[in-house]
Amino acid sequence: MFKSMDIGIDLGTANILVFVRGKGVVLKEPSVVAIDKTRNKVLAVGDAAREMLGRSPGNIVAIRPLKEGVIANYTITQKLLAHVIEKVAGKCLFFKPRVMTCVPIGITSVEKRAVMEATTQGGASKTYLIEEPLAAALGAGIDISVPRGNMVVDIGGGTTDIAVLSLGGIVVSSSIRIGGDHFDECIVRHVKRVHNVLIGERTAEEIKLNIATVSKNGRDLSMEVRGRDMVTGLPTTFSVSSADCRAALEDSVASMIATVRGVLEKCPPELASDIVDNGIYLTGGGALLDGLAEIMHAETGIDIHVAENPLDCVAVGTGKALQSLDKLHPGAIYTSSNLV
């Protein structure tokens, strides 16, 4: 007897990850779609499309359809979802998968509905939405069903979502539009200002991943990169250091930590006591930024735990949520019937 597949999707600004029950994370690709504008045709999705960023001719454009955690281009987002759902579940008209998709905290009902409709049109038989910190906590293995406070800081590509969780729901939360993509932009701006060289977002990401730190006690590395000299207009090779990255990112990290402190200050005393005991959990790709956990501990006085496989936590959590809907707070999951 055939049974429809259950899929969890981390629809991120930078990457899209797909979790399948019984298999784990089966797909991890950049959230990029390459379009031929003259024929209005999708040429590539994911890794292949990302290779075209900044390198394509005039008629081909590589698009990131999500910006700061929300849909910026509905049509392209729907095509991206259709691609990954078909790739994972196959093309079957009769046994379409149930899909749980994550959304950032604090987005509007209109923005939530756009994600829901894009997922349904992308090939889901039934669509559910879950807010990212809740999914991240489930994916990190935190038992959120008990009457005990846990705090999650999920640092994605477009946003950082912070939440205190208890009894299967979110008690206090906040979101700031700072994430991995913003870090890349800060590095681009710093290099332009200090070195008078223009670099692309892919180069900035490589710098972030390979040598960046936000702590004075962090790594002390340098790397040779290429860019365009803004004085001569010619290609040039120059050196960027970990200290450059620290200077580029310090203001953004300070804003992020201020938001974390703001959530702690709004937290009920009993749950705040639990968080002191349990610590704060970091998830998402930004959790891997060198020195971040150290600085957050210094600023809050609370132990910081970087989740195992932080990049996968939200995707794994969306899949787990779909399997345990009865254990979550009734208001924690959005469907077409309760989304107003």
BABA-254505 format. One record per residue (C-alpha): residue number from 1; x, y, z. Coordinates in nm, 2 decimals, padded with zeros to 4 digits. Example, Ala and Ser with C-alpha at 12.3 -4.5 7.8 and 13.67 -1.06 7.14 Angstrom:
% residues 2
+-----+--------+--------+--------+
:   n :     xx :     yy :     zz :
+-----+--------+--------+--------+
:   1 :  01.23 : -00.45 :  00.78 :
:   2 :  01.37 : -00.11 :  00.71 :
+-----+--------+--------+--------+
This chain:
% residues 340
+-----+--------+--------+--------+
:   n :     xx :     yy :     zz :
+-----+--------+--------+--------+
:   1 :  00.00 :  00.00 :  00.00 :
:   2 :  00.13 :  00.34 : -00.10 :
:   3 :  00.18 :  00.61 :  00.17 :
:   4 :  00.26 :  00.97 :  00.12 :
:   5 :  00.61 :  01.10 :  00.22 :
:   6 :  00.67 :  01.34 :  00.51 :
:   7 :  00.92 :  01.61 :  00.43 :
:   8 :  01.06 :  01.89 :  00.64 :
:   9 :  01.21 :  02.19 :  00.45 :
:  10 :  01.44 :  02.46 :  00.59 :
:  11 :  01.36 :  02.73 :  00.34 :
:  12 :  01.66 :  02.95 :  00.42 :
:  13 :  01.78 :  03.28 :  00.26 :
:  14 :  02.12 :  03.12 :  00.18 :
:  15 :  02.04 :  02.75 :  00.16 :
:  16 :  01.75 :  02.51 :  00.13 :
:  17 :  01.77 :  02.18 :  00.32 :
:  18 :  01.52 :  01.89 :  00.31 :
:  19 :  01.46 :  01.63 :  00.57 :
:  20 :  01.28 :  01.30 :  00.50 :
:  21 :  01.14 :  01.08 :  00.77 :
:  22 :  01.36 :  00.77 :  00.81 :
:  23 :  01.64 :  00.91 :  00.59 :
:  24 :  01.75 :  01.23 :  00.75 :
:  25 :  01.87 :  01.54 :  00.56 :
:  26 :  01.88 :  01.42 :  00.20 :
:  27 :  01.93 :  01.75 :  00.02 :
:  28 :  02.13 :  02.07 :  00.09 :
:  29 :  02.16 :  02.33 : -00.18 :
:  30 :  02.20 :  02.71 : -00.21 :
:  31 :  01.87 :  02.90 : -00.24 :
:  32 :  01.95 :  03.02 : -00.59 :
:  33 :  01.77 :  02.99 : -00.92 :
:  34 :  01.92 :  03.08 : -01.26 :
:  35 :  01.67 :  03.22 : -01.52 :
:  36 :  01.70 :  03.28 : -01.89 :
:  37 :  01.51 :  03.62 : -01.91 :
:  38 :  01.45 :  03.60 : -02.28 :
:  39 :  01.27 :  03.27 : -02.26 :
:  40 :  01.15 :  03.30 : -01.90 :
:  41 :  01.29 :  02.95 : -01.84 :
:  42 :  01.47 :  02.80 : -01.54 :
:  43 :  01.82 :  02.69 : -01.64 :
:  44 :  01.96 :  02.57 : -01.31 :
:  45 :  01.87 :  02.55 : -00.94 :
:  46 :  02.09 :  02.52 : -00.63 :
:  47 :  02.47 :  02.45 : -00.67 :
:  48 :  02.47 :  02.49 : -01.05 :
:  49 :  02.28 :  02.82 : -01.03 :
:  50 :  02.51 :  02.95 : -00.75 :
:  51 :  02.81 :  02.90 : -00.98 :
:  52 :  02.65 :  03.16 : -01.21 :
:  53 :  02.62 :  03.44 : -00.95 :
:  54 :  02.81 :  03.74 : -01.08 :
:  55 :  02.94 :  03.54 : -01.38 :
:  56 :  02.64 :  03.51 : -01.62 :
:  57 :  02.57 :  03.69 : -01.95 :
:  58 :  02.30 :  03.96 : -01.97 :
:  59 :  02.02 :  03.73 : -02.06 :
:  60 :  02.08 :  03.49 : -01.77 :
:  61 :  02.03 :  03.60 : -01.42 :
:  62 :  02.10 :  03.41 : -01.10 :
:  63 :  01.83 :  03.50 : -00.84 :
:  64 :  01.81 :  03.45 : -00.46 :
:  65 :  01.43 :  03.45 : -00.42 :
:  66 :  01.44 :  03.50 : -00.04 :
:  67 :  01.56 :  03.81 :  00.13 :
:  68 :  01.61 :  03.83 :  00.51 :
:  69 :  01.41 :  03.52 :  00.57 :
:  70 :  01.10 :  03.62 :  00.36 :
:  71 :  00.99 :  03.57 :  00.00 :
:  72 :  01.12 :  03.85 : -00.22 :
:  73 :  01.02 :  03.68 : -00.55 :
:  74 :  00.72 :  03.45 : -00.52 :
:  75 :  00.73 :  03.29 : -00.86 :
:  76 :  01.10 :  03.19 : -00.83 :
:  77 :  01.05 :  03.06 : -00.47 :
:  78 :  00.77 :  02.84 : -00.60 :
:  79 :  01.00 :  02.71 : -00.88 :
:  80 :  01.27 :  02.64 : -00.62 :
:  81 :  01.03 :  02.45 : -00.39 :
:  82 :  00.89 :  02.25 : -00.69 :
:  83 :  01.24 :  02.15 : -00.79 :
:  84 :  01.34 :  02.02 : -00.44 :
:  85 :  01.01 :  01.85 : -00.37 :
:  86 :  01.02 :  01.67 : -00.71 :
:  87 :  01.39 :  01.58 : -00.66 :
:  88 :  01.32 :  01.43 : -00.32 :
:  89 :  00.97 :  01.29 : -00.36 :
:  90 :  00.95 :  01.22 : -00.73 :
:  91 :  00.67 :  01.33 : -00.96 :
:  92 :  00.35 :  01.16 : -00.85 :
:  93 :  00.01 :  01.32 : -00.89 :
:  94 : -00.16 :  01.08 : -00.64 :
:  95 :  00.08 :  01.06 : -00.35 :
:  96 :  00.21 :  01.41 : -00.29 :
:  97 :  00.41 :  01.46 :  00.03 :
:  98 :  00.30 :  01.63 :  00.35 :
:  99 :  00.55 :  01.92 :  00.40 :
: 100 :  00.65 :  02.12 :  00.70 :
: 101 :  00.83 :  02.44 :  00.61 :
: 102 :  01.00 :  02.68 :  00.85 :
: 103 :  00.95 :  03.06 :  00.87 :
: 104 :  01.13 :  03.33 :  01.07 :
: 105 :  00.98 :  03.47 :  01.39 :
: 106 :  00.79 :  03.80 :  01.35 :
: 107 :  00.69 :  03.78 :  00.98 :
: 108 :  00.34 :  03.89 :  00.89 :
: 109 :  00.04 :  03.66 :  00.81 :
: 110 :  00.07 :  03.77 :  00.45 :
: 111 :  00.43 :  03.66 :  00.44 :
: 112 :  00.35 :  03.33 :  00.61 :
: 113 :  00.06 :  03.27 :  00.36 :
: 114 :  00.30 :  03.33 :  00.07 :
: 115 :  00.53 :  03.06 :  00.20 :
: 116 :  00.24 :  02.82 :  00.25 :
: 117 :  00.10 :  02.88 : -00.10 :
: 118 :  00.44 :  02.85 : -00.27 :
: 119 :  00.49 :  02.52 : -00.09 :
: 120 :  00.15 :  02.39 : -00.19 :
: 121 :  00.19 :  02.49 : -00.55 :
: 122 :  00.54 :  02.34 : -00.54 :
: 123 :  00.39 :  02.00 : -00.49 :
: 124 :  00.28 :  01.95 : -00.13 :
: 125 : -00.05 :  01.77 : -00.05 :
: 126 : -00.07 :  01.93 :  00.29 :
: 127 :  00.14 :  02.23 :  00.41 :
: 128 :  00.24 :  02.32 :  00.77 :
: 129 :  00.45 :  02.61 :  00.89 :
: 130 :  00.67 :  02.62 :  01.20 :
: 131 :  00.88 :  02.91 :  01.34 :
: 132 :  01.25 :  02.85 :  01.31 :
: 133 :  01.36 :  02.85 :  01.67 :
: 134 :  01.10 :  02.59 :  01.76 :
: 135 :  01.23 :  02.37 :  01.47 :
: 136 :  01.59 :  02.44 :  01.57 :
: 137 :  01.53 :  02.33 :  01.93 :
: 138 :  01.37 :  02.00 :  01.81 :
: 139 :  01.65 :  01.94 :  01.57 :
: 140 :  01.91 :  02.01 :  01.84 :
: 141 :  01.75 :  01.74 :  02.06 :
: 142 :  01.60 :  01.97 :  02.32 :
: 143 :  01.28 :  01.84 :  02.49 :
: 144 :  01.06 :  02.14 :  02.46 :
: 145 :  00.74 :  01.96 :  02.57 :
: 146 :  00.83 :  01.99 :  02.95 :
: 147 :  00.75 :  02.29 :  03.17 :
: 148 :  01.11 :  02.41 :  03.17 :
: 149 :  01.27 :  02.70 :  02.99 :
: 150 :  01.52 :  02.66 :  02.71 :
: 151 :  01.67 :  02.94 :  02.49 :
: 152 :  01.76 :  02.90 :  02.13 :
: 153 :  01.95 :  03.15 :  01.91 :
: 154 :  01.91 :  03.04 :  01.55 :
: 155 :  02.16 :  03.23 :  01.32 :
: 156 :  02.05 :  03.18 :  00.96 :
: 157 :  02.15 :  03.34 :  00.64 :
: 158 :  01.90 :  03.62 :  00.65 :
: 159 :  01.79 :  03.65 :  01.02 :
: 160 :  01.88 :  03.56 :  01.37 :
: 161 :  01.58 :  03.43 :  01.56 :
: 162 :  01.59 :  03.42 :  01.94 :
: 163 :  01.33 :  03.24 :  02.15 :
: 164 :  01.26 :  03.10 :  02.50 :
: 165 :  01.06 :  02.78 :  02.47 :
: 166 :  00.85 :  02.58 :  02.72 :
: 167 :  00.56 :  02.34 :  02.71 :
: 168 :  00.59 :  02.29 :  02.33 :
: 169 :  00.56 :  02.66 :  02.24 :
: 170 :  00.74 :  03.00 :  02.23 :
: 171 :  00.71 :  03.21 :  02.54 :
: 172 :  00.93 :  03.51 :  02.45 :
: 173 :  01.10 :  03.58 :  02.12 :
: 174 :  01.26 :  03.84 :  01.90 :
: 175 :  01.42 :  03.85 :  01.56 :
: 176 :  01.69 :  04.07 :  01.41 :
: 177 :  01.77 :  04.09 :  01.04 :
: 178 :  02.13 :  04.00 :  01.08 :
: 179 :  02.27 :  03.66 :  00.96 :
: 180 :  02.53 :  03.50 :  00.74 :
: 181 :  02.45 :  03.71 :  00.44 :
: 182 :  02.47 :  04.03 :  00.64 :
: 183 :  02.81 :  03.92 :  00.77 :
: 184 :  02.93 :  03.87 :  00.41 :
: 185 :  02.80 :  04.22 :  00.32 :
: 186 :  03.00 :  04.36 :  00.62 :
: 187 :  03.32 :  04.20 :  00.49 :
: 188 :  03.26 :  04.34 :  00.14 :
: 189 :  03.21 :  04.69 :  00.28 :
: 190 :  03.51 :  04.67 :  00.51 :
: 191 :  03.74 :  04.55 :  00.23 :
: 192 :  03.61 :  04.83 :  00.01 :
: 193 :  03.67 :  05.09 :  00.27 :
: 194 :  04.01 :  04.97 :  00.41 :
: 195 :  04.17 :  04.81 :  00.11 :
: 196 :  04.00 :  05.00 : -00.17 :
: 197 :  03.92 :  04.68 : -00.34 :
: 198 :  03.58 :  04.55 : -00.45 :
: 199 :  03.51 :  04.18 : -00.39 :
: 200 :  03.20 :  03.96 : -00.46 :
: 201 :  02.97 :  03.79 : -00.22 :
: 202 :  03.12 :  03.45 : -00.28 :
: 203 :  03.47 :  03.58 : -00.20 :
: 204 :  03.34 :  03.74 :  00.11 :
: 205 :  03.18 :  03.41 :  00.22 :
: 206 :  03.50 :  03.22 :  00.16 :
: 207 :  03.68 :  03.48 :  00.38 :
: 208 :  03.42 :  03.44 :  00.65 :
: 209 :  03.44 :  03.06 :  00.65 :
: 210 :  03.81 :  03.03 :  00.63 :
: 211 :  03.96 :  03.30 :  00.85 :
: 212 :  03.69 :  03.51 :  01.02 :
: 213 :  03.67 :  03.55 :  01.40 :
: 214 :  03.48 :  03.79 :  01.63 :
: 215 :  03.70 :  03.74 :  01.93 :
: 216 :  04.04 :  03.89 :  02.02 :
: 217 :  04.13 :  03.54 :  02.15 :
: 218 :  04.02 :  03.38 :  01.82 :
: 219 :  04.21 :  03.25 :  01.53 :
: 220 :  04.48 :  03.47 :  01.37 :
: 221 :  04.49 :  03.39 :  01.00 :
: 222 :  04.52 :  03.55 :  00.67 :
: 223 :  04.44 :  03.46 :  00.31 :
: 224 :  04.51 :  03.59 : -00.04 :
: 225 :  04.20 :  03.69 : -00.23 :
: 226 :  04.13 :  03.85 : -00.56 :
: 227 :  03.91 :  04.16 : -00.64 :
: 228 :  03.90 :  04.47 : -00.85 :
: 229 :  04.12 :  04.77 : -00.75 :
: 230 :  03.89 :  05.07 : -00.72 :
: 231 :  04.16 :  05.31 : -00.82 :
: 232 :  04.30 :  05.14 : -01.13 :
: 233 :  03.99 :  04.94 : -01.22 :
: 234 :  04.21 :  04.63 : -01.27 :
: 235 :  04.21 :  04.29 : -01.11 :
: 236 :  04.43 :  04.26 : -00.80 :
: 237 :  04.54 :  04.01 : -00.54 :
: 238 :  04.57 :  04.12 : -00.18 :
: 239 :  04.58 :  03.98 :  00.18 :
: 240 :  04.29 :  03.98 :  00.43 :
: 241 :  04.33 :  03.89 :  00.79 :
: 242 :  04.12 :  03.76 :  01.08 :
: 243 :  04.16 :  04.11 :  01.24 :
: 244 :  04.00 :  04.26 :  00.93 :
: 245 :  03.70 :  04.03 :  00.98 :
: 246 :  03.67 :  04.11 :  01.35 :
: 247 :  03.66 :  04.48 :  01.27 :
: 248 :  03.40 :  04.42 :  00.99 :
: 249 :  03.17 :  04.21 :  01.21 :
: 250 :  03.19 :  04.36 :  01.56 :
: 251 :  02.90 :  04.60 :  01.52 :
: 252 :  02.67 :  04.33 :  01.38 :
: 253 :  02.76 :  04.09 :  01.66 :
: 254 :  02.71 :  04.36 :  01.92 :
: 255 :  02.35 :  04.42 :  01.78 :
: 256 :  02.28 :  04.04 :  01.79 :
: 257 :  02.40 :  04.00 :  02.15 :
: 258 :  02.19 :  04.31 :  02.25 :
: 259 :  01.88 :  04.14 :  02.11 :
: 260 :  01.97 :  03.82 :  02.30 :
: 261 :  02.00 :  04.02 :  02.62 :
: 262 :  01.66 :  04.19 :  02.54 :
: 263 :  01.49 :  03.85 :  02.52 :
: 264 :  01.65 :  03.75 :  02.85 :
: 265 :  01.53 :  04.07 :  03.02 :
: 266 :  01.17 :  03.99 :  02.91 :
: 267 :  01.18 :  03.63 :  03.02 :
: 268 :  00.97 :  03.53 :  03.32 :
: 269 :  01.19 :  03.47 :  03.63 :
: 270 :  01.12 :  03.10 :  03.66 :
: 271 :  01.22 :  03.04 :  03.30 :
: 272 :  01.52 :  03.27 :  03.33 :
: 273 :  01.64 :  03.05 :  03.62 :
: 274 :  01.61 :  02.74 :  03.39 :
: 275 :  01.81 :  02.91 :  03.12 :
: 276 :  02.09 :  02.98 :  03.37 :
: 277 :  02.10 :  02.61 :  03.45 :
: 278 :  02.05 :  02.48 :  03.09 :
: 279 :  02.25 :  02.74 :  02.90 :
: 280 :  02.18 :  02.90 :  02.56 :
: 281 :  02.18 :  02.68 :  02.24 :
: 282 :  02.32 :  02.82 :  01.92 :
: 283 :  02.20 :  02.67 :  01.59 :
: 284 :  02.22 :  02.77 :  01.22 :
: 285 :  02.53 :  02.83 :  01.01 :
: 286 :  02.62 :  03.14 :  01.20 :
: 287 :  02.67 :  02.94 :  01.52 :
: 288 :  03.00 :  02.82 :  01.36 :
: 289 :  03.15 :  03.18 :  01.35 :
: 290 :  03.47 :  03.16 :  01.54 :
: 291 :  03.46 :  03.33 :  01.88 :
: 292 :  03.08 :  03.40 :  01.88 :
: 293 :  03.00 :  03.16 :  02.16 :
: 294 :  03.29 :  03.30 :  02.37 :
: 295 :  03.17 :  03.66 :  02.33 :
: 296 :  02.81 :  03.57 :  02.40 :
: 297 :  02.91 :  03.39 :  02.72 :
: 298 :  03.11 :  03.70 :  02.83 :
: 299 :  02.82 :  03.93 :  02.76 :
: 300 :  02.54 :  03.72 :  02.92 :
: 301 :  02.72 :  03.52 :  03.19 :
: 302 :  02.54 :  03.21 :  03.07 :
: 303 :  02.69 :  02.89 :  02.93 :
: 304 :  02.67 :  02.87 :  02.55 :
: 305 :  02.62 :  02.54 :  02.37 :
: 306 :  02.68 :  02.51 :  01.99 :
: 307 :  02.44 :  02.24 :  01.87 :
: 308 :  02.58 :  01.93 :  01.70 :
: 309 :  02.55 :  01.98 :  01.32 :
: 310 :  02.40 :  02.33 :  01.37 :
: 311 :  02.34 :  02.38 :  00.99 :
: 312 :  02.10 :  02.08 :  00.99 :
: 313 :  01.90 :  02.16 :  01.31 :
: 314 :  01.61 :  02.35 :  01.15 :
: 315 :  01.56 :  02.10 :  00.87 :
: 316 :  01.57 :  01.80 :  01.12 :
: 317 :  01.34 :  01.99 :  01.35 :
: 318 :  01.08 :  02.05 :  01.08 :
: 319 :  01.07 :  01.68 :  01.01 :
: 320 :  01.04 :  01.59 :  01.38 :
: 321 :  00.76 :  01.84 :  01.42 :
: 322 :  00.56 :  01.68 :  01.15 :
: 323 :  00.59 :  01.35 :  01.33 :
: 324 :  00.49 :  01.49 :  01.67 :
: 325 :  00.22 :  01.74 :  01.60 :
: 326 :  00.03 :  01.63 :  01.91 :
: 327 :  00.32 :  01.72 :  02.14 :
: 328 :  00.35 :  02.08 :  02.03 :
: 329 :  00.14 :  02.38 :  02.16 :
: 330 : -00.17 :  02.42 :  01.94 :
: 331 : -00.06 :  02.77 :  01.83 :
: 332 :  00.30 :  02.66 :  01.74 :
: 333 :  00.20 :  02.51 :  01.40 :
: 334 :  00.04 :  02.71 :  01.12 :
: 335 : -00.20 :  02.56 :  00.87 :
: 336 : -00.43 :  02.72 :  00.62 :
: 337 : -00.72 :  02.70 :  00.87 :
: 338 : -00.55 :  02.89 :  01.16 :
: 339 : -00.35 :  03.14 :  00.95 :
: 340 : -00.55 :  03.46 :  00.95 :
+-----+--------+--------+--------+
